[in-house]
Amino acid sequence: MHTKSRILLALVFLFSRPSTAQEAHDHKAPEKLGEVSFLISCDPTNPFVQQEFNRGVALLHSFAYTAAEKSFQAVAERDPHCAMAHWGIAMTHYHQLWEPALSPATVSLAAQEIQRAQQIGTDSQRERAFINALAFIFQDASSVPYRTRALNYEHAMSDLAAQNKNDVEAQVFYALALLANLAPTDKTHQNQKQAFDLLEPLYRTYPQHPGIPHYIIHACDNAELATRGLPAARAYAKIAPSAPHALHMPSHIFTRLGLWDDSIASNIAARSAAHQQGDTGEELHAMDYLEYAYLQSGRDQDAAQVVQQLKEMSTLNAKDFKTGYASTAIPVRYAVERRQWAEAINIVPPAAAPPQVVAVAVWARGLGFARTGHTAEARKETDKLSLIQEQLRSSGNDYWATQVRIMMREVLAWSAQSDKKAEEATTLMRETADEEDGIEKLPVTPGPIVPAREQLGELLLELNHPDLASKEFQTALANAPGRRGALQGAVHATQALYPTAGATN
């Protein structure tokens, strides 16, 4: 709809903001968010309106939702007739790649904002298309399943992108909609590849746009595409260093490729920025990835320090999935990765956390009991996991129901091993590894605490099958390069196969 030259002329460098806008915020605003130009028809006589709207969109693209909402509210205050300001406010309540994508507490507020945008109206057909597309997400939220609404939004954004091929934001937001609706069981990565194909040419033309590298990283956050996401990962933090999430996101690719030092540096910076901005959820998310990278690097003392720092954080809201998951996973990772089974047994499931978060703690306890021969106690934990699985399945959360089923079967396999039922243990763990390998992880986590394929290798080593174990460790390393447990397991398997290798006469 807009020519490239018009977009280039309208580029806004979001390094700072006017003092009047500064007063609308209760904390220092980000200073460098990248370059965004989302041209709107609102008050052309007031430069602040377009500038602040661009700032809000830049914040959206780096998932700084609270700050973005304040920017869009400032636009609405300056121009009460700006429909797109209310689109922006509603958009800050749609966290497409987080869990949950919509908070029950804010759905009605967001619906009111999108209704307000429709009531104000606009002469721009393009702006109406953005507004009407987002309306699908919030309308009839109590009666229409989220999946249906999200697909309706994706289809509307597809039409918008097709009708506005030269509109950068139409293409970028459509790519994000594709990523929001990807199927975790689709190992062909159809949606990810489609999004990447949309974004990669735009990245060459608009290298300072924050959303383009961000969504390329998400598209490539899988074993097949990870190397294609590395250039974007190297660049994104430099494009929007004032956004904590932009500092963290490169570590998704670094984790996939086993680049632990890069991941550590990324998450130290992200954690510091999130702490300074009071974003506890983002701080904990960075800490979880940091813990993972420390453990894979053999930096156990640094990993212990993260656990201690977590203990010193007070009033954590475990009901929030992002907060609850990270605060639960960090001590579980520390215990299980180091095979400290007594520590694992003493993990306490978080009160009031979502069931899939509770399951991580229950799994750790069950694994600890099973690996120390307390199989009766381990089976009590698997019974709890079974109940959680049923709860998630009945609520329609099939993804996490499947993940909890995998956790349950891992504990059952190790319990069978402790009971000297080698064939049962091997069959259970192999089936579990195959099932887990067929499902992609969600962005909230670096991956399983310990991949089932890696556990299968460990099990086969214990059963004195180093040849079979070696093959499983190699597969595990292909899926998750650089994991310490798989590397050590592969070495042990090789030593068992060739005990005299390297010996001198």
Residue, then its C-alpha position, 0 to 999 in steps of 0.5 A: m500500500h505504501t511505497k518503499s520510499r515513503i516508508l524510508l522517509a518515515l523511519v523513526f529512530l527510537f533512541s529517545r522520546p520527548s519529555t512530555a511522553q516521559e512523564a506518562h511513564d513510571h520508569k525510564a523508557p527504553e532508549k534504543l528499540g530499532e527502526v519501525s514505520f507503521l504509518i497511520s492516518c491519525d492526527p497528521t498535525n501532531p508529530f508525537v502521534q506518529q512517533e509514539f505509535n511507532r515506538g509502541v509497535a517497536l515495543l510490541h515487536s520485542f514483547a515489551y507489552t506493558a511499556a507498549e500499552k503505555s505508548f498506545q495510551a499516550v497516543a489515544e490521549r493526544d488523539p481521541h479519534c485515533a482508532m489504531a491507538h486502541w488497536g495497539i492497546a488491544m494488541t498488547h493483551y495478545h501474547q501470541l507466542w507466550e503461554p497463555a496467549l490471552s490472560p483471562a483477566t484482561v480479555s474483556l478489557a482488550a475486547q473493549e479496546i478493539q470495539r472502541a477502535q471499530q466504533i471510532g472507525t477510520d477512512s483507511q481500508r488498511e487500518r480497518a483490516f488490522i482492526n477487524a483481524l484482531a477483533f477475531i481474537f477477542q470476540d466471543a472469547s467465552s464461547v469460541p475456542y481460542r484455536t478457532r479464533a487464532l486461525n481466523y486471525e491468521h486468515a485475516m492477516s493473510d488477506l491483509a498481507a496479500q492485499n498490501k504486499n509493500d507494507v512491511e508491518a502487514q507482512v511481519f504481523y502475518a508472519l507472527a500469526l503463522l508462528a502463533n499457530l504452528a503445530p508442535t507435532d509438525k516436524t516439517h516446520q511448515n509454518q516456520k518455513q513460511a514465516f521465514d520465507l516472508l521475513e528473510p527478504l525483508y531483513r535484507t531491506y530493513p536490517q534495523h527492524p526489531g520484529i523481523p530478526h525476532y520472529i526469524i529466531h522464533a521460526c528457526d527455534n528448532a533443530e532443522l532451521a537453527t543455523r539459518g537463524l544465527p545471523a538474526a540471533r547475532a544482530y537482534a540484541k544490537i538492534a533493540p538493546s533497551a528491550p530485555h527480551a531482545l537481549h534474551m532471544p538470541s539465546h534460543i538459537f545459541t541453545r539450539l546450536g550448543l553455543w553456551d558462552d554466547s547464551i550465557a552472555s545473552n542471558i546475563a545481559a537480559r536478566s540485568a535489563a529485566h531487573q532494572q525495568g522491574d520485569t520479573g517474568e522476563e528476568l526469571h525466563a533469562m535465569d532459566y536459560l542461564e541456568y541451562a547454559y551454565l550446567q551444559s558448560g560444566r559451570d556448576q558453581d555459577a549454576a548454584q549461584v542462580v539457584q541461590q539468587l532465585k531463593e532470595m527473590s520474594t513474592l513470586n507469582a507462581k500462578d503466572f506460567k512464565t514465572g512459575y515455570a522458570s522458578t520451578a525448572i531452575p532448581v529441578r535442572y540443577a538437581v537432575e542434571r547433576r544427578q543429585w537424586a536426594e535434592a530432586i526428591n526434596i523438590v517441593p511442587p509450587a503452590a497455586a501454579p498451573p498443573q503443567v508447572v507442578a508436573v515438572a516438580v513431581w517428575a523430579r521427585g519421581l525420578g529421584f525416587a526411581r533412581t535411588g530404588h524407592t520404586a513404591e514412592a516413585r509410583k506415587e509420583t507417577d500417579k500424580l502425573s497421571l492425574i495431572q495429565e488427565q486434568l490437562r487433557s480434559s481442559g483441552n491442553d493436549y500439548w502439555a498433557t502429552q508432555v506430562r505423559i512423557m514425564m510419567r513414562e520416564v519415571l516408570a521406565w527408571s522404576a522398572q530398571s530399579d526393579k530389574k525389569a530391563e526389557e520393560a524399562t528399555t521399551l518404555m524409554r524408547e517409546t517415550a523418546d520416539e514420542e518426545d522427538g516428534i514434538e517441538k518445544l514451546p518458546v518458554t523452555p530451552g527444552p526438556i530438563v533431560p531429553a528422553r533420548e539422552q535418558l535412553g542412552e543412560l539406561l542402555l549404558e546401565l544395562n551394559h549395551p554401550d553399542l546401542a547407547s552410543k547410537e542413542f547419544q549420537t541421536a540425542l546430540a543431533n537433536a540438542p548439540g552440546r548437551r553435557g550429559a549426552l557428550q559424557g554418555a557418548v564418551h563412556a559408551t566409547q570407553a566401554l566399547y574400546p577399553t584398550a583404545g590409546a593404550t601403549n604397549 
